[in-house]
Amino acid sequence: MENKEITIYDIAKALNISPSTVSRGLSNHPAINTKTKNKILKTAHDMGYQTNKFASNLRKKTTNTIGVIIPRLDSLFMSSVIAGIEKVANNAGYNLIISQSLESEKKEKNNALTMYNSRVDGLIVSLSNGTRDYSHFKKFIDKGIPLLFFDRIAEELPSTKVVIDNFRAGYTATQHLIEQGCKKIFHITNDMHRNVYRDRFEGYKKALIDYSIAFKEELFVINDMTESAIVNYIEDEIVKKQNVPDGIFLTSDSSAAVAITTLRHHGFSIPQDIAVVGFNNDIISKVTEPPITTINYPGVEMGETVARILLNHFTGNGNLNLTNTVVLNTDLIVRKSSLKS
């Protein structure tokens, strides 16, 4: 009997009242007086009653859950976005189902199917680097389930997107290095299929052009930005081949930290020999020696913005504009890693 599921009928029998009265009491119905309601709640608690919210929500055709698919949970930026989403969603009575694609299109597709089968009320996505096909989001669009993208977006799909001005951020980072006297600036970045890296590259390139510095393909580096990829590139291209830049712009702070550590290990002074700029304003940018100049990425604000747009749609206070892109501001945080002058 210990494993028996307690129902409203058991509570009704214990209190010698009707099951409908118990049901109303548990749902805080105004027709039930406070004394009876408190007695119902206490008995339900004492008996170990669990509300079947899933069945109740299915009857209302809502689950009060929002699905979130992100590339990686161990990213400080993604964690801050989730914190922003959760704060707004929880305050409105919604829970999150969070999954990570681990930069895999296949896993992202599986995650999307799980979210769909879980009947999420809306889906928030930042794409994996490996995603090329967006067919797994079609069922959400066809079913009328709200779909929003942030950071890494599917530009082709009809949905609201929330991003930063990555072009401007790339331009600002490169401009800062140029103003420090750098003329040979490496740009180390990730997969150019994703909007964030492509736009930052275009900003980097435009800054060079505006300051009459020739863009050279050999200074533009694409790899997976892992620790080993950064170390191998620096040791093979900069140290062994003596192809030494006077500035490096990397599109993540963790990669910038690895670059600084590796360069210093091989005798380079930062920023005197090579100025370094990262991206995101992660915690590591403040504790690396020297601290890293970086672009502040407003993760919490981005999460809150995405969640508010979705919740406003749910409550009828705003409609999802399927061609709308919300652009958040960023700023350059200057620290010692880039200050040559």
C-alpha positions as CSV (number, residue, x, y, z in Angstrom):
1,M,0.0,0.0,0.0
2,E,3.0,2.3,0.5
3,N,3.4,2.7,-3.3
4,K,-0.3,3.3,-3.9
5,E,-1.0,6.5,-5.9
6,I,-3.1,8.8,-3.8
7,T,-6.1,10.3,-5.7
8,I,-8.7,12.9,-4.9
9,Y,-11.1,10.1,-4.2
10,D,-8.8,8.9,-1.3
11,I,-8.8,12.4,0.1
12,A,-12.5,12.7,-0.3
13,K,-13.1,9.4,1.6
14,A,-10.8,10.5,4.4
15,L,-12.6,13.8,4.9
16,N,-16.1,12.4,4.1
17,I,-16.7,15.0,1.4
18,S,-17.2,14.8,-2.4
19,P,-14.3,14.4,-4.9
20,S,-15.5,17.5,-6.7
21,T,-15.1,19.5,-3.5
22,V,-11.5,18.1,-3.1
23,S,-10.7,19.0,-6.7
24,R,-12.0,22.6,-6.2
25,G,-10.1,22.9,-3.0
26,L,-6.8,21.8,-4.5
27,S,-7.2,24.3,-7.4
28,N,-8.0,27.2,-5.0
29,H,-11.6,27.6,-6.3
30,P,-13.3,30.6,-4.7
31,A,-16.5,28.6,-4.0
32,I,-14.7,26.6,-1.3
33,N,-14.4,28.3,2.1
34,T,-10.9,28.8,3.6
35,K,-11.4,26.4,6.5
36,T,-12.4,23.5,4.1
37,K,-9.7,24.4,1.7
38,N,-7.0,24.3,4.4
39,K,-8.3,21.0,5.7
40,I,-8.1,19.6,2.1
41,L,-4.6,20.9,1.6
42,K,-3.4,19.5,4.9
43,T,-4.9,16.1,4.3
44,A,-3.5,16.0,0.8
45,H,0.0,16.8,2.1
46,D,-0.2,14.3,4.9
47,M,-1.3,11.5,2.5
48,G,1.4,12.3,0.0
49,Y,-0.9,13.4,-2.8
50,Q,0.9,14.5,-6.0
51,T,-0.9,16.9,-8.4
52,N,-1.1,15.4,-11.9
53,K,-0.2,18.7,-13.6
54,F,0.6,16.9,-16.9
55,A,-2.9,15.5,-17.3
56,S,-4.4,18.8,-16.2
57,N,-2.3,20.8,-18.7
58,L,-3.1,18.4,-21.5
59,R,-6.8,19.1,-20.9
60,K,-6.0,22.8,-21.2
61,K,-3.8,22.1,-24.2
62,T,-0.8,23.7,-22.5
63,T,2.1,22.3,-20.5
64,N,3.5,25.5,-19.1
65,T,7.0,24.4,-20.3
66,I,9.4,26.0,-22.6
67,G,12.0,24.0,-24.5
68,V,15.6,25.4,-24.8
69,I,18.2,23.9,-27.1
70,I,21.7,25.2,-26.8
71,P,25.1,24.1,-28.2
72,R,26.8,23.4,-24.8
73,L,25.9,23.7,-21.2
74,D,29.5,24.3,-20.1
75,S,29.6,27.6,-21.9
76,L,29.6,30.6,-19.4
77,F,27.8,32.6,-22.0
78,M,25.1,30.0,-22.6
79,S,24.7,29.6,-18.8
80,S,24.0,33.3,-18.4
81,V,21.4,33.2,-21.2
82,I,19.7,30.3,-19.5
83,A,19.7,32.2,-16.2
84,G,18.0,35.1,-18.0
85,I,15.4,32.9,-19.6
86,E,14.7,31.0,-16.4
87,K,14.3,34.1,-14.3
88,V,11.6,35.5,-16.6
89,A,9.9,32.2,-17.3
90,N,9.7,31.0,-13.7
91,N,8.3,34.3,-12.6
92,A,5.5,33.7,-15.1
93,G,4.8,30.1,-13.9
94,Y,6.7,28.4,-16.7
95,N,9.4,25.7,-16.4
96,L,12.2,25.0,-18.8
97,I,13.3,21.8,-20.5
98,I,17.0,22.3,-21.4
99,S,19.1,20.2,-23.8
100,Q,22.5,20.6,-25.5
101,S,23.3,19.6,-29.0
102,L,27.1,19.3,-28.4
103,E,27.6,21.0,-31.7
104,S,26.0,18.1,-33.5
105,E,23.1,18.4,-36.0
106,K,22.0,14.8,-35.3
107,K,21.8,15.4,-31.6
108,E,20.0,18.8,-32.2
109,K,17.4,17.0,-34.3
110,N,16.9,14.4,-31.6
111,N,16.5,17.2,-29.0
112,A,13.9,18.9,-31.1
113,L,11.9,15.7,-31.5
114,T,12.0,15.2,-27.7
115,M,10.8,18.8,-27.2
116,Y,8.0,18.3,-29.7
117,N,6.8,15.1,-28.1
118,S,7.0,16.7,-24.7
119,R,4.5,19.2,-26.0
120,V,6.5,22.3,-25.1
121,D,4.5,25.5,-25.4
122,G,7.4,27.2,-27.2
123,L,11.0,26.5,-28.3
124,I,14.1,28.7,-27.9
125,V,17.1,27.6,-29.9
126,S,20.8,28.5,-30.5
127,L,22.0,26.4,-33.3
128,S,24.9,23.9,-33.3
129,N,28.0,24.6,-35.4
130,G,27.2,21.4,-37.4
131,T,23.6,22.2,-38.3
132,R,23.0,22.7,-42.1
133,D,19.5,21.4,-42.4
134,Y,16.6,23.0,-40.5
135,S,13.8,20.5,-41.4
136,H,13.5,19.4,-37.7
137,F,12.0,22.8,-36.9
138,K,9.3,22.5,-39.6
139,K,6.9,20.6,-37.4
140,F,6.9,23.4,-34.8
141,I,6.2,26.0,-37.5
142,D,3.4,23.8,-39.0
143,K,1.9,23.2,-35.6
144,G,2.0,26.8,-34.7
145,I,4.3,26.3,-31.8
146,P,6.3,29.5,-31.2
147,L,9.9,29.2,-32.3
148,L,12.6,31.7,-31.4
149,F,16.3,31.8,-32.1
150,F,19.1,33.6,-30.3
151,D,22.8,34.1,-30.9
152,R,23.3,31.5,-33.6
153,I,20.2,31.8,-35.7
154,A,18.5,30.2,-38.7
155,E,18.2,33.2,-41.0
156,E,16.1,31.4,-43.5
157,L,13.3,30.3,-41.1
158,P,10.3,32.5,-40.3
159,S,10.9,33.3,-36.6
160,T,11.8,36.0,-34.2
161,K,15.6,36.2,-33.6
162,V,17.6,37.9,-30.8
163,V,21.2,38.7,-31.5
164,I,24.0,41.2,-30.9
165,D,25.5,43.4,-33.7
166,N,28.3,40.9,-34.4
167,F,29.5,43.0,-37.4
168,R,29.9,46.1,-35.2
169,A,31.6,44.0,-32.4
170,G,34.1,42.6,-34.9
171,Y,34.8,46.0,-36.3
172,T,35.2,47.6,-32.8
173,A,37.6,44.9,-31.6
174,T,39.8,45.2,-34.8
175,Q,39.6,49.0,-34.7
176,H,41.0,48.9,-31.2
177,L,44.0,46.8,-32.2
178,I,44.7,49.1,-35.1
179,E,44.5,52.1,-32.9
180,Q,47.1,50.4,-30.6
181,G,49.5,50.4,-33.6
182,C,48.8,46.9,-34.9
183,K,49.0,46.3,-38.6
184,K,49.4,42.5,-38.9
185,I,46.3,41.3,-37.1
186,F,45.3,37.6,-37.0
187,H,41.6,36.7,-36.7
188,I,41.0,33.3,-35.2
189,T,37.4,32.2,-35.4
190,N,35.0,29.3,-35.7
191,D,32.7,27.8,-38.4
192,M,31.7,30.5,-40.9
193,H,28.4,28.8,-41.6
194,R,27.1,30.4,-38.4
195,N,26.0,34.0,-38.5
196,V,27.9,35.1,-35.4
197,Y,31.4,34.2,-36.7
198,R,30.6,35.3,-40.3
199,D,29.4,38.7,-39.1
200,R,32.4,39.2,-36.8
201,F,34.7,38.4,-39.7
202,E,33.0,40.9,-41.9
203,G,33.5,43.5,-39.2
204,Y,37.2,42.6,-38.9
205,K,37.6,42.9,-42.6
206,K,35.8,46.2,-42.9
207,A,37.9,47.8,-40.1
208,L,41.1,46.8,-42.0
209,I,39.8,48.3,-45.2
210,D,38.7,51.5,-43.5
211,Y,42.2,51.9,-42.0
212,S,43.9,51.1,-45.4
213,I,45.3,47.8,-44.2
214,A,45.3,45.0,-46.8
215,F,43.2,42.0,-45.9
216,K,45.3,38.8,-46.2
217,E,43.8,35.3,-46.3
218,E,46.7,33.8,-44.4
219,L,45.9,36.0,-41.4
220,F,42.3,34.7,-41.3
221,V,42.2,31.4,-39.3
222,I,39.3,29.0,-39.0
223,N,39.4,26.1,-36.5
224,D,37.2,24.5,-33.8
225,M,38.6,26.9,-31.2
226,T,39.5,24.1,-28.8
227,E,42.5,24.3,-26.6
228,S,44.5,21.9,-28.7
229,A,43.6,23.7,-31.9
230,I,44.8,27.1,-30.6
231,V,48.0,25.7,-29.1
232,N,48.8,23.8,-32.3
233,Y,48.2,26.8,-34.5
234,I,50.4,29.1,-32.4
235,E,53.2,26.6,-32.1
236,D,53.1,25.6,-35.8
237,E,52.4,28.9,-37.5
238,I,53.7,31.6,-35.2
239,V,56.5,29.9,-33.3
240,K,58.0,27.5,-35.8
241,K,57.4,29.5,-39.0
242,Q,58.1,32.8,-37.3
243,N,54.9,34.3,-38.8
244,V,54.5,36.6,-35.9
245,P,51.5,39.1,-35.8
246,D,51.4,42.2,-33.7
247,G,47.7,41.6,-32.8
248,I,45.3,38.8,-32.5
249,F,41.5,39.0,-32.4
250,L,39.9,35.7,-31.2
251,T,36.1,35.1,-31.0
252,S,36.1,33.6,-27.5
253,D,37.8,34.5,-24.2
254,S,38.7,30.9,-23.4
255,S,40.6,30.7,-26.7
256,A,42.2,34.1,-26.0
257,A,43.4,32.9,-22.6
258,V,44.9,29.7,-24.2
259,A,46.6,31.9,-26.8
260,I,48.1,34.2,-24.2
261,T,49.4,31.4,-22.1
262,T,50.9,29.6,-25.1
263,L,52.5,32.8,-26.4
264,R,54.0,33.7,-23.1
265,H,55.3,30.1,-22.7
266,H,57.3,30.7,-25.9
267,G,58.8,34.0,-24.8
268,F,56.4,36.5,-26.3
269,S,55.3,39.5,-24.2
270,I,51.6,40.4,-24.1
271,P,50.7,43.0,-25.2
272,Q,54.2,44.5,-26.0
273,D,54.9,41.9,-28.8
274,I,51.4,40.7,-29.5
275,A,48.2,42.5,-28.4
276,V,45.2,40.2,-27.8
277,V,41.4,40.8,-27.9
278,G,38.9,38.1,-27.0
279,F,35.1,37.9,-27.0
280,N,32.2,37.4,-24.5
281,N,33.6,38.9,-21.3
282,D,33.7,35.5,-19.5
283,I,35.1,35.3,-16.0
284,I,38.4,34.0,-17.4
285,S,39.0,37.3,-19.2
286,K,39.3,39.0,-15.8
287,V,41.7,36.5,-14.1
288,T,44.1,35.8,-17.0
289,E,47.5,37.5,-16.8
290,P,47.3,40.0,-18.3
291,P,43.5,40.5,-18.1
292,I,41.9,40.2,-21.6
293,T,40.4,43.0,-23.6
294,T,37.0,41.7,-24.7
295,I,33.6,42.4,-26.2
296,N,30.9,42.3,-23.5
297,Y,28.2,39.9,-24.5
298,P,25.0,40.6,-22.6
299,G,23.9,36.9,-22.0
300,V,21.5,37.5,-19.2
301,E,19.8,40.4,-21.0
302,M,19.6,38.2,-24.1
303,G,17.9,35.4,-22.2
304,E,15.5,37.8,-20.5
305,T,14.6,39.4,-23.9
306,V,13.9,36.1,-25.6
307,A,11.8,34.9,-22.7
308,R,9.8,38.1,-22.5
309,I,9.0,38.1,-26.3
310,L,7.7,34.5,-26.0
311,L,5.7,35.2,-22.8
312,N,4.2,38.3,-24.3
313,H,3.0,36.2,-27.2
314,F,1.5,33.6,-24.8
315,T,-0.5,36.3,-23.0
316,G,-1.6,38.1,-26.1
317,N,0.4,41.3,-25.2
318,G,2.6,40.9,-28.3
319,N,2.7,38.8,-31.4
320,L,5.8,37.0,-32.8
321,N,7.0,38.9,-35.8
322,L,8.3,36.1,-38.1
323,T,10.7,38.5,-39.8
324,N,11.8,40.5,-36.7
325,T,15.4,40.5,-35.5
326,V,16.1,42.1,-32.1
327,V,19.6,43.5,-31.9
328,L,21.2,44.1,-28.4
329,N,24.0,46.5,-27.7
330,T,27.6,45.4,-26.9
331,D,30.7,47.3,-25.8
332,L,34.4,46.9,-25.8
333,I,36.0,46.3,-22.4
334,V,39.6,47.4,-22.6
335,R,42.1,45.6,-20.4
336,K,45.9,45.1,-20.3
337,S,46.1,42.3,-22.9
338,S,45.8,44.9,-25.8
339,L,47.2,48.1,-24.4
340,K,50.4,48.7,-26.4
341,S,50.2,52.5,-26.1
